[in-house]
Each structure stands twice: as structure tokens, then as C-alpha cells.
Amino acid sequence: MAAELTAHQLIAQHRPTLDQALEAIRTRAYWSPHPEHPKAYGEHGSLDAAAGKAAFDALLGTRLDLGQPGTDDWTGGELSPYGIELGITYPHADIDVLLPAMRAGQRAWRDAGAEIRAVVCLEILKRISDRTHEFAHAVMHTSGQAFMMAFQAGGPHAQDRGLEAVAYAYVEQVRTPETAEWTKPQGKRDPLVLTKTFVPVPRGIALVIGCNTFPTWNGYPGLFASLATGNAVLVKPHPRAVLPLALTVQVARQVLAEAGFDPNLVALAAERPGEGIAKTLAVRPEIRVIDYTGSTTFGDWLETNARQAQVYTEKAGVNTVIVESTDDYKGMLSNLAFSLSLYSGQMCTTPQNLLIPRDGITTDEGPKSYDEVVADLARSVDGLLGDDARANALLGAIVNPDVKARLEAAAGLGEVALASREITNPEFPKAVVRTPVIVKLDGAKPDAEAAYMSECFGPVSFAVAVDSAADAIELLRRTVREKGAMTVGAYTTSEEVEQAVEEACLEECAQLSLNLTGGVYVNQTAAFSDFHGSGGNAAANAALCDGAFVANRFRVVEVRREA
């Protein structure tokens, strides 16, 4: 097939965007080429809201044929957390056929060079962006996110993270020049002269193991980092969230073919119910890079057993917020209430433990006791979610029965300051929607420790009474050291306490947000500026996104010749 997208066309169209991304990661300033507002779509080939919904509806009950080699069956079974059976089936692959086919195109992809690989990746992202409304429904009905969050986090924010990974990949590959002339003087003798070439060489096939809650946002960084550094990429989606990544693979294969490359450089590995192919794939010798988001148990297994691969994991952590004092009490409560409620707490960045001195805190409204702070926070959450329509728009749906079970069990762990209530979604009556629960615990009691020192993923928070700010900081240190944390927050008007919290986070390698009272929340990070995770504590061994996230996906091979 003749290439429909020439290198010249791709560079002309996408090099300016790549350059802007390179500048953004250098300055860490705000920038995004992907609009956050749904009304921004509908021109220049992009789908508007109606067309995107129609495209999603047209997928229901169909077979998504990707044209992959080695298809030996069809599999599916996704059930939306909103109660819709998607009825879509996907190719099931004979791995012994698919993996060799994926390797066949790697030489041409390697030889294309860093710039061509980058602009091909940007064309893939552009076409995904044009279908953001369609992808939003796909993310919503596999993750349980409310539509606006699925639109933003599953669309432009995920696309930003993919582009960010491409930019970092490009930087690391061009750090070394393609050629060099080397001359070493030899005194009276002729100098030694060599011509050297340096080629970024991919590790092999990369495996992306997708997650249920954020299939695109968590999937795109690894996918595009590996593809941009020359690796073929096999995408193994979570069995409950196949569609968003299957559509991604479909787009990538189309663009690769049009650009004159082997479409099998990107392929899908959907699995039959209960098949559990991630473990089988992870130890295959062809798999040389693995990206994984999910439970600590399986992340630890990958790090221990997939010894032939470079493994990047984002696992579980226990996120902590210290509440010591504030000069904006209402703003603090409002900010925390939103952070605890967004997507029913089903984010790896949602705060779990709120450490509050048992003697209370100082505020701009006067001193507040521990009980008052917790009661006021409960009222703030209640007020935020008091209107069912607004609650549905913020909470989304409970993604799976395990989250619901943890939520129900949490009420038995201590005194309930805010009980969870059931909310009906009129549009999707089968959806399981629950408001958060806040449980009071005494940090000095050993029986409470088992609760607050374990991750309780979902809309569950513990208001932990501690003896002092120093006690809170020591507990923060221990929590990050033993359990890891994706995020840490703190509220304080004391310069001494602020410095102590910052020092604890620097030493334990945890990302810190201080005194957030406005429209920025501890559980949100911005591509090109914020680092998601640090790679330095037990919650994750990599950060999204930095040089370390991309640099070890390829090696530089040198060829020397006498001049």
C-alpha cells in the first residue's frame, strides 16, 4: 500500500505542535492543544456532541475487526457501570502468531528516526482528538466516570499526557547526535580519526496493561512513550474497559498504514473471561517493556517476575492530607469536599487520610475543635452533593462491586461522621451511585491503624485524630515510606510546619500540594507541568512524565568507522 501521509506532510502539520510541547515541558507553564470544552468540537473534521454519541451508539453490539494477524476467536462482555451491556466483541489473538508479526515492522520504524516517529504519534493523537466525543462515551461506559469527567480526563487530558510522553521521548533520543567526527592527536604521528554514528534502538515489544478506571489517561503515556522510541506496542486492556483502548489501537493502525509503516506495530490483546493473559504475556521473551496501572499485588508480581522487561508500575498508595491551620476555612472545606467526591473517590490521587490535631486547629473563623472540623467537612460534602443532578455529575458510578463492598464495610471501622447515601441516576437507573463516607479514627489506637494504614480505594476517607502537627508529619512520613502515596496535601499558616511537611515530602519523595482553597485540587495534575507520582515511593516506580519514564525504552547503538 502506498503511503498516503508523506514525511513532509506530517512534519509540516505536526512539528509546530511538537515544538510547543517541548517548550511547555521546559518552562512547566500551562499549555494544551486539546480543548477541554465539548462545544469546541465539530469543525475541521472533528465530531460534535451528536455525531460522537451516534458513533458510540453505532459500535454497540458490533464486532470491532482490527485486521490483526493471528485472530483465533472473538471475545467481549463489557457491562457499563451505568447498566448498559455494550455487546462489542474484539479479536482474540494467537500470541505465537501476533508477536512475530509485530516484530516484522520494527526495522523500518526504527530507521524512520525520532522526528518521524514523533509526528506519526501526533497524527494518531490528532485523530483521536477529533473523535473525543465518541471516546468520552466509551470511557464513561467502561469506567463509570460521569460524562464531563470522561470527556475531559478520558479525552483532552489523556491526549495531553500522550503528547507529553512523545515530547520527552523525542528529547531523550536527540540528546545524542546522529553522527560525530572524532579526532585524537598523536603528536608527530597522524591523528586517529573515526566517524561515529549513534542510533536509538528500541528494546522490543512493549506491553501496556490497561486499568479499569482511567483506560486512556493511564494508558496513553506508556503507549506513546514506547511507540515514539521505536518499540511495537501490544495493548492488553482491562477486561471491563476494552473499548477506549481498542479504538485507540484502531486509529493507530490506520495512521501507521497510511504513513507507510506496518500497522502491526500496534495491536490489541483482548482476553476471554477469566483468561488472565497479562501474566502469560508479561514473561514472554519478546516483551521488553511493560507499563502497568493497578493493584500493588500484581504490580509487585510484575516487578519480581518480568525480569526480561523494563517495568513501569503505578500501584496503590495511601494519600494523606494534614490539616493543621488555615486562613480560609470555608475555602479549605470546599476544596476538600470536592476532592473527596470527584468520581466517587475512584482516583489513585484522591485523599484518604485526613490528619487533624485532636486539640483542634486555628482558622480565620477562630479555633475549631477536631469534632467541629470533621462535622463541618461532612456538611460541606453534603452541601456539594445535596442536589442529586449535581451529585450524579460529580460522582459518576461505582466502577465495580469490590469498591461498593469496601464502602459498605468502612462504616464499621469507626464512628461515622458522614454516612454514604444512595443516589438514583434517572438516565441510568441501574447505575450504582453512592456519596462518600467519612469515618473518625483515633490515630493513637492500634486497632484504628489497620484501617488508615491500608488503601481503601473508593469514596472512603478517614479523619484521623493525632496529637500534634509533629505527630501528623511523623505519621505522614511512615505512611509514605511503608505504603506509598501519589499525593500529599497540607493546610497550615505556620511557616515552621510548612517547612517540616515539605522536608518530609522531599525526603520520602512524595508530590505535595499546599493550602489549596480554590479551583485546583490535590487529586488533579496538569500535563506538561505537574508530575503525576514521583517514582520515588512505593505507590509508583515511575512518574508521568519525565525523562526517566522514556529514556530506558531504547538504547543507543554506536557504529565506528575509520575515516
N, C-alpha and C positions, 0 to 999 in steps of 0.2 A: 504493500500500500504506500503510495507517495505521500510524503509529508504535506499536510495542509497548513501547518504552522511552521514557518521558517524561523531560524535562529534570529535573523534580522528583525522579523515582526515581533517576536517575543521580547527581545531586548528593548526595542523601541517602545513597546507598550508598558513593560513592567520594570525596566531599570530605574526610572524615576521613583517608583514606589519603594523599590529595594533601597535606594539611596536615602530616602526619607526614613525608612526603618532603621538603617544603620546610624543615622543621626539621632534618632529617638533613643536607641539603646545607649548611645554615647552620652547624651545630655540627661536622660531619665525624665524628660519633660513629657507633658500629656500630648499624645498624638494617636489617632486611629483613622485608617482609611475606610473603615466599615461602619456605616451609620447604625446608631442604636435605635432609631425611631422607625416603627413599622411603615409610616407614611412616606419614608424616604425611598421606598422600593416601588417599582412599577414602570421605570423608564430605562432606556439603554439596555434592553434585553432582560431585565430582572423581573421576577414575578411579583405582582402586587398581592394584597391580602387574599382576595377572592381566588386568583389564579393559583396561589400557593396552597390554599385549602383544597381546591379542586384537584391539584396534582397529588396531594397526600391521599385524598379520598380515592383517587383512581388506583393507588397502589394496593388498597385493602383487598384481600382475597386473591392476590395475583402471585405469580411465580417471578421472582427477580433473577433473571438469567444474566449472568455477568460474562458469559462466554469463556469461562476459565477451563483450562485443561484438567483432566482427572476427575471431573464431576461424576460421582458414582451413585448419587441419591439426592433427594431434596428434603429439607428439614425446616421446621419453623415452630410456631406455638406461642408467640408473644401475646401476652394479655396485658392491655393497658391498665395502669393503676386507676384509671378512670372507668374501668369496667368494659372497655371495648376489646373484642377479640380481633387482632389485626389480620390474622388469616394469611399472612405472607409467607411464602416458602423461599428458601435460599439454597444455593448449591452446596452440597456436602462433598468435600474433596477427598480423593485418594491422595494422601500426603506423599506417597512414594512417586506419584506422577507429577503432582503440583510443584514440589520443591525443586526438582531438576529443571522444570520449565521456567521457574522464577529465576534461576541462576543463569539461564541462557542469555538473557538480555543485559547482564551486568557489565560486560566488557564495553559495549557501546555507551552505556550510561556513565561508566567511569571515564571513558575517553572524552565525553562531551565537555567536561570541565565544570568548575564550580559555578561560573556565571550562568551557563545554560541550564544546569540543574536547578539553580535558584529561580530563574524566570519561568521554567516549566512548572515548578511548585507554585509560583504566584499565579499562573494561569489556572491551575487547579483550584486555588483558593478563590479566585475571581468568579469562577463558575459556581462554586458552592455558595458564594455570597449572593449571586444572582437568584439563587433558589432558597434564600434564607427563610422565607415564609413557609415553604414546604418542609425544610429541615426543622423549623420550630415545632410544627405539629408532630414530626417524627420523634423529636426529643421529648416533647410533652407527654406523648402517649407511650413512651418506654421508661421514662424516669419518674413521672409523676409531678414534674415541675409545673407550676402554673404557666399559662401561655406566655405572659410577658417575660417571665424569667427564662423560659425555654427559648423564646425569641432572642433575648439579649445574650444570656450565658451560652446557650447552645449554638447561637449564630455569630454575631459580630465579635463577641468576646473570645469565643473559641477560635475564630478565624484570625483574630489578633495574635493569639498565642501561637498558632501555626506559623504565621508570618514572622513573629519574633524568633522562633526556632530557626527558620530559614536564614534570617539575618545573622544570627550567631554562628550558624553553620558556615555561611559564606566568609565571615570574618576569620574564623579559625583556619579555613582552607587556604585563604590567600595570604595568610600571615607569612608563609614561606614562599619565596619567589619561584616561578616555574623553572627558570634557568639561572645559572651563575657561572661566571668565569673565575677560575681560581688559579692564582699565580703565586708561587713561593720562590723567592730569590735564593740562589745557590752560590752567592759570591762570584768567583771567576767563571764558574760553570754556567751553562744555560739554565734559566729558571725552569722549575717544574710547572707545567701548565695543564690544567684539566678543565674540561667543560662538564658541568653537572646539571642534571635535570631532576626535578622533585615532583612527584606525582602523588596527590591524595588518593589513597586506595581504600575502598570500603572493606569492612570486616567480613561481610557476607550477607545472609538474610537476617533481617530484623523482625522480631515478633512483638506486636503490640497487643497486650491483653487488656481489653476494654472493661470499663466499670459500668454499673447499672445506673448510677445517679447522674454522672456527667460524661456521657459517652464521647461527645465531641471535645468539650473543654479539656478533659483529661487525656483524651486520645490523640488530639492533633499535635501537641508538642513533640512527642516521641515519633509519631508517624512522619512528620515533615522534617524533623532533625535527621532521621535516618535516611529518608529519601534524598534530601539535599546533599548528604555526604556520600552518596553513591550506592547505598545499600538498597536491595529489594526489600519490600515490606509486606509481611503477612499479618493481616489484621484478624485477631481472634476476639470477636465481640462477646460481651456478657450475654448469655442466652436469653435474658429478659430485655435486652436493649441492643438488638441486632440492626434494626432498620437504619438509624442515623449513620452508623459506620459502613453498612452495606451500600448506602447511597454515596458515601464518600469514596469508597473503592470504585464504584461505578464511574463516577466523574473522573477520578484519577486515571483509570484505564482508558477512558475516551481521550483525554488530553495527551497521555503518553503516546497513544497510537497516532493521533493527528500530528504530533511533533516528530514522528519518525522513529519512536522508540518502542520497545517490546511492551505491550500492555501488561504482561505477566510480571512486570516489576512490582506491581501492587496487586494483591489478591486477598480474598476473604476465606476464612476458615470457620464456617458456621458448624455447630455441633448438634448432634441428636440429643434429646432429653437425657440427662444423667451420664452423658458420654465422658465428660471431663477431659477433653483433649489438651487442655493447657499444660498439664504435667507431661504428657507424651511429647508435645511439640517443644517444650522448654529444654529438654535434654537431647534433642536431635543435634547431631554434629553440624548440620548446615546452619542452625540458628546461632548467630554470633552476637546479637544484641537483643535485649529484652526490655520492654517498658511495661510496667505493671502498676495499676492503682487498685487497692482493695485491702483485704484483711491482713493484719500482721502475721497471722499463721501462715498463709500462703506466700506472702512476701518473704518471710524468713526461709521458707522451704526453697523458694527460687534462689535466694542468695547463697544457700548452702549447697544446693544440688545442681544448678545450671552452671557448672564450673567452666564450660567451654564458651560462655557468653559474657558480655559486659551487661550487667543487670542494673536497671534503674527502677527503684521502687518508691511509691508513695503509699504508706501504710496508715495505721491508726495512731492517734495521739490523744492526749488529754489536754485540751486547750483551757487556759486559765486567764481570768481577769481579776486583778487586785483592785479593790475599792477602798481607798484609804481616806480620801477627801476630795472635794470638788468645789469649783466656784460657779458651776452651772448645774445644779441638782436636777432640774427638770430636763435639761438637755441630755444629761447623762442617762437618766431613766429612759427617756425616749429612744436614745441610741441603742442602749442595751436591749430594750424590748423588741426593737426591730431585728437586731442581730440574733436574738433567741428564736424569733418567729419565722424568719425568712426560710422558705422551702422546708418548713417543719423541722428545722434543725438538722436536715439531712445533708450537711456540708462538712467536709473534713476540717473546715476553718471555724465552725460555729463554737462559741464559748460553752464550756460545760461547767467548770468550777468557778464560782464567784467567791473570792476570799475576802471576808468582811470582818474587821475587828469586832470582837464581842462587846466591847465598850462603846461601839458606835463610831461615827465619822463626823467631821466638820464640813459644813456646806455653806453656800451663800444664803440659805434659809435657816441657818442656825444649826446646832448639833442635832444629829439624827442617830437614834439607837439602832443596833443591829436589827431588831424586830421591825422598826419603822422603815428602814431601808428595804428590807425584803418585802414588807407589805406594800410599800409604795411601788416597788418594781412590779409586783403582781398586779396592782391596779393599772399600771402603765401598759402591761401586756394585755390585760382585759380591755382597756380602752382602745388599744390599737386594733384588737380583733373582735370588738363588740358588734360591729356590723358584719353580718355573715358574708355579704358580697365582697367586702374588702378582705375579710379573713380568707376566703377562698382564693382571691387573687394573690395573697401573700404566702399562704401555707402550701398550696398545691395539694398533692395527695400523698399518703403514706406509701412508700415505694414497694414494700414487701411485708409479709406477715411477721418477720423477725423484729422489725422496727416497732410494730404495733405491740408485740409481746413485751419488748423492753420498756416501752412507755407505760404499759399497764402494771408491770412489775415494780417500776420505780416508786410508785405511790406507797409501797410497803417498806421502803428503805429508811424513812424518817418522817418528820412532821411535814405535811403537805401545806405549803404556803399558797400555791396556786394549783388548783385541780385542773386536769385536762378535760375538755368537753368535746363532744361530738358535734360536727357541723355537717349539714346536708348541702351538697352541691346540686342545685336544681337542674343544671345542664347535664350532669353526670351523676345520677342518683346512686350508682354502685361504687362511687369513689369513697375511699376511707380517708376522712379528713378529721384531724384532731388538733386541738390547740396545745401549746406546751404545758408541761408540768414543772413546777419549781418545788424542790424539796429542801427543807432545812436540815443541816447536819452540823454536829459539833466536831470540829477538827481535832479535838483532844481525845476523842473516844475511839479506841481501837476498832470497834465494830463499824463505825462510820467510814473508816479508812478504806475498807474493802470496796465501798461504793464509789467514793470520789477518786480513788486511785485506779479505777478501771474505766475504759472508754464505754460510754453508754450512747451509742450513735442514734440520733433521732432527737425529738423535741423534749429533751430531758436536761434540766440544769440543777445543780446543787449549790445552794447558798451555804457556804462553809464558814462557820464562826471560828476565828483564830484569835490568839491572844494579843497580837500587835502587828504593826507593819513589818517589823523584823521577822516575826513568825511567818507571816504571809510570804515574804520573799524567800525564806528558807524552804517553805513548802513548795513554792514555785520552782525553785532550783531542783528539789528532789523529784518533783513530778516530771519536769522536762528530762532530767537525767535518766530516770527509770522508765518513763512511759513515752517520752517524746511529746512534741507539740508543734502543730502547724502555725498556730497564732498565740500571741500573748497580748493582753491588754492591761492597762493600769490607769487609774484615776487618782491623781494626787495634786495638791497645791504645794507640797513640800519639795524644795529643791533637793534636799538630802535623800528623801525617799525615791524621788525620780532617778537620781544618780545611782542609787542602790539597785533599783529594778533594772535600769539599763545595763549596769555592770553584770548582773545575774544573767541577763539575756545574751550579752556578749560572750560570757564565759560558757554558757550552756548552748549557745548557737541557736537562738530562737528569735523569730521575727516579732518585733514589738510595735504596738500602736499605743500612743499616749493621749489621754484626755479627749477622746473622740466624742463630740456632742452634736455634730451637725449631720451632713448628708453623706459622710464617709463612714463605713462600718468595718469593724475588725475582721469580719469574715469575707470581705471583698478585696481583691487585688487587681491592679491595672497592669495589663501587658505593657512592655517597653519601659516600665518604670518600677513596679513592685516585683520583688522576688517572692514567688509562691513556694513556701517551705525554704529551708536553708541547706538541706543535705548534711547538716551537722549534728542532728539529734535523731533519736530512734523513730520519729514519725516518718522520715523520708531520707533516702541516701542521695537525693539529688534535688536541685532547685529548678523551678520553672520561672525563668530560663536564664542560664548563664553560660559562660564558655565551657565550664566543666561538663555541662549537660550534653554538649555536642562534640567536644574535641576528641573523645575516645571512641567515637563511632567510626573513625577512619584512622589510618596510619599513613605516614609519608614515606614513600619508597624512592630511594635515590639511585640514579644511574650515572656512573662516572666514565668519562672517555678522555683519553689523551687528545689534546688539541692538535 
